Amino acid sequence: MLMYDIIDKKKKGGELAKDEIEYFITGYINGDIPDYQVSALLMAIYYKGMSDTELLDLTNIMAESGDIVDLSGIDGIKVDKHSTGGVGDKTTIAVAPVVAACGGKVAKMSGRGLGFTGGTIDKLESIPGFKTLLPKEKFFEIVNSIGLSVIGQSGSIAPADKKLYALRDVTATVDSIPLIAASIMSKKIASGSDKIILDVTMGTGAFMKNIDNAITLAKKMVAIGEGAGRETAAYITNMDIPLGIAAGNNIEVIEAIETLKGNGPEDFTEICRNFSASMLSMAGKGSRKECIKMADRAIEDGSALCKLAEMVKMQGGDERYIYNTSLFEKAPYSYKWVSESDVYITKMDTEQCGRTAVILGAGREVKDSPVDFNAGIKFYKKTGDFVKTGDVVAELYSSDKEKLNAASYYIKKAYKMGSTKVKKEKTIIAYISKDNIIKY
């Protein structure tokens, strides 16, 4: 078998056989196939796509390139969720405790942030003492005991994806729908959960900029999950505006805590209720309608908040911060952007909002950069809102005064203002299962 023939076959639109995919993945990992040939194949895939059969084979082979986590030591049905990324996405921190409080099991492995999308692990590590690196035995013990644990993703999970992603990043093939689908689902399958809910974000702050591409990606990922024997469904959510009010690290944790107290922003609360209900329904806890009521009760009676505090304590963190968020360290520098006129917000560039958060120090441009847990943005006004003279549109936080000054210029570029009111956008746009597509 020759790599040249595989590249040529895909370039002409042919369907790669499983042994051909295995040959190029194994050869690349072992160093037998050079970057330039794999780059050529990635570009051919970018333009010619992959069939569902090819995509399932690619995903499974990538998943099997490293450890496959066996979660059978955890009782019950394990349900996972994954987001394709965005600004202000702190969903796991609120959803996992709700699911656990209602009897579900969430054994989640999450990543760190790169660029403006943020990482659940970075956010949780802003809680003093919280440990995200745990032995497997401790991880299992926590989930069996309280129903949830969130830890850092092991480097031995889908190493083929890590190597391929680095090459995609420098060959302009990151935004290939089949390659995105295989990348995400290889890690989800290797992580071992029985059921998977996906959050496919769409808009200026997401990989997918329009509804058609978002639906295509969601359908591909659902088909992969189902083909691998994991019940899978996907929501398409709006990332033309940041999710919730906060984007950063500890300020997002605080917002998740407030949501578990019943005081969360409307858009973030809506997503949490729906994701929690879908995960609980998949876990066999009842119909979706019944599970919505269960999720609401877990917030109303405080049991979801207690679950978060329990997880924090069992993973070495200071649970006092969950019950008293004023303990969180505050950034020494802040800037309030005050409106100088009466206007409507007609549009937001969410990617620009995320880039501003990175300038402040809340995100990282390269993998090993440190993050400032205290940095971030609060969006007090968003698309569709009326802003009066003197209203605070957004507030910026940083531990570095120079970064704050630079970011205060860029945040204003992320907003468009006008005299005409625009309609507020939907938070949840569609729901995709193996059988149908529901548009909201």
C-alpha positions, 0 to 999 in steps of 0.5 A, spaced: 500 500 500 502 506 498 500 513 501 501 516 494 495 512 491 491 513 497 492 521 496 490 520 489 484 516 490 481 521 495 483 527 490 479 524 485 473 523 490 474 515 491 471 512 498 477 510 502 477 503 505 478 501 512 485 498 511 487 505 507 485 509 513 488 505 518 494 505 514 495 512 514 493 513 521 498 508 524 503 510 519 503 517 521 503 516 528 509 512 528 513 517 523 513 512 517 509 517 513 511 524 512 507 531 514 507 533 507 503 527 505 498 527 510 497 534 509 495 533 502 490 527 504 487 532 509 486 537 503 483 532 499 478 530 505 477 538 505 475 538 498 472 531 497 469 530 504 468 523 507 462 518 506 459 516 513 462 509 513 469 512 512 468 517 517 466 512 522 472 508 520 476 514 521 473 516 528 474 509 531 481 508 528 483 515 531 479 513 538 483 506 538 490 510 537 490 510 544 487 508 551 479 506 551 477 508 558 473 503 561 467 506 565 464 499 567 467 500 574 462 506 575 454 503 576 449 506 572 448 509 565 454 514 564 452 520 560 457 525 557 456 532 553 460 536 549 460 543 546 464 545 540 466 551 543 464 558 544 464 565 548 461 564 555 460 556 555 460 554 562 455 549 561 458 543 564 459 546 571 452 547 571 449 541 568 453 536 571 451 537 578 443 538 576 444 531 572 447 528 578 442 531 583 437 527 579 440 520 579 444 521 573 452 519 572 457 524 569 464 521 569 467 527 564 473 528 561 474 535 559 480 540 556 483 546 557 482 552 553 486 554 546 484 561 543 477 564 545 473 558 546 475 557 554 476 550 557 472 547 563 478 545 566 481 552 566 475 554 569 474 549 575 482 550 577 480 557 578 477 554 585 482 554 590 485 547 591 481 544 585 484 538 582 483 536 575 488 530 575 486 524 579 488 517 579 482 513 575 480 509 582 479 516 585 475 518 579 471 512 579 470 513 587 467 520 586 462 518 581 460 512 584 459 516 591 456 523 588 454 522 581 459 526 578 466 528 577 470 532 572 477 531 570 482 533 565 483 529 559 489 524 559 494 525 553 493 518 552 486 519 549 486 519 542 493 521 540 492 520 533 487 526 533 492 531 537 497 529 532 492 530 526 489 537 529 496 540 530 497 539 522 490 541 521 492 548 524 498 549 520 494 547 513 488 551 513 484 544 514 481 546 521 474 547 519 473 541 515 466 538 517 468 531 517 475 532 520 471 536 526 466 530 527 472 525 527 476 529 532 471 530 537 467 524 536 474 520 537 475 523 544 468 522 546 468 514 544 475 513 547 472 517 554 467 511 555 460 514 556 454 510 554 450 516 551 452 523 549 449 530 548 452 535 543 452 542 543 454 544 536 455 552 536 453 556 530 455 564 529 460 569 529 463 565 535 463 558 533 467 554 527 460 553 524 458 560 521 451 558 518 445 553 520 446 549 514 453 547 516 452 546 523 446 541 521 451 538 517 456 537 522 451 535 528 448 530 523 455 527 522 457 527 529 450 523 531 451 518 526 458 517 528 456 516 535 450 511 533 454 507 529 459 506 535 453 504 539 453 510 543 446 513 543 447 520 541 443 527 540 445 534 538 443 541 540 445 547 535 445 553 539 446 560 538 453 563 538 452 570 535 452 572 542 456 570 548 452 565 552 450 568 559 453 575 561 460 572 564 466 570 559 472 568 563 474 563 568 472 565 575 467 569 573 464 564 569 464 559 575 460 564 579 455 565 574 454 557 574 453 557 581 448 563 581 444 559 575 444 553 580 441 558 585 436 560 580 439 566 579 442 565 572 441 569 565 435 567 561 439 564 555 444 560 559 438 557 564 434 555 558 440 551 555 442 548 562 435 546 563 434 543 556 441 539 556 440 536 563 433 534 561 436 530 555 441 527 559 437 525 564 432 522 559 437 518 556 439 515 562 432 512 563 430 517 568 423 519 565 420 523 559 424 529 557 418 533 560 418 529 566 426 530 566 425 538 565 421 538 572 426 534 575 432 539 573 427 545 575 426 541 582 434 540 583 435 547 582 429 550 587 431 545 593 438 546 592 440 539 591 444 541 585 448 546 588 450 541 594 452 536 588 457 541 585 460 543 592 461 535 594 465 535 587 469 541 589 470 538 596 472 531 593 477 533 588 481 537 593 477 544 592 475 549 597 467 548 597 466 554 601 467 558 595 461 555 592 456 557 597 460 564 598 462 567 591 465 573 594 471 569 596 473 569 589 479 573 588 477 579 584 481 582 578 485 589 581 483 592 574 477 593 571 474 598 566 466 600 565 464 601 558 459 606 559 454 608 553 454 616 551 447 615 547 441 612 547 442 606 542 440 599 540 445 594 540 444 591 533 449 586 532 455 583 536 461 579 533 462 574 538 469 572 536 471 579 537 468 578 544 472 572 545 479 575 542 478 581 547 477 576 553 484 573 550 487 580 550 485 581 558 488 574 559 482 570 560 484 565 554 491 563 551 494 563 544 498 558 545 497 551 548 502 552 554 500 560 556 498 561 563 491 564 564 489 569 568 483 566 573 481 573 574 480 576 567 474 576 563 468 580 561 461 581 563 456 583 557 451 587 561 447 589 554 447 584 548 444 584 541 437 586 541 437 590 548 436 598 548 442 602 552 440 608 555 445 614 556 450 612 562 448 605 562 454 600 562 454 596 556 460 591 558 465 591 564 472 588 563 477 585 568 484 584 568 490 583 573 494 587 568 493 594 566 496 594 560 492 589 557 486 592 560 487 598 556 488 594 550 482 590 551 478 596 552 479 599 545 477 592 542 471 590 546 467 597 542 469 594 535 465 587 537 458 591 538 454 595 532 449 600 535 443 603 531 437 607 532 432 601 530 430 595 534 432 588 532 429 582 534 432 578 540 435 571 537 433 564 539 438 561 544 437 554 541 436 553 534 435 546 533 435 539 536 438 533 532 437 526 533 438 519 529 431 520 527 429 527 525 431 534 526 427 539 530 428 547 528 425 551 534 
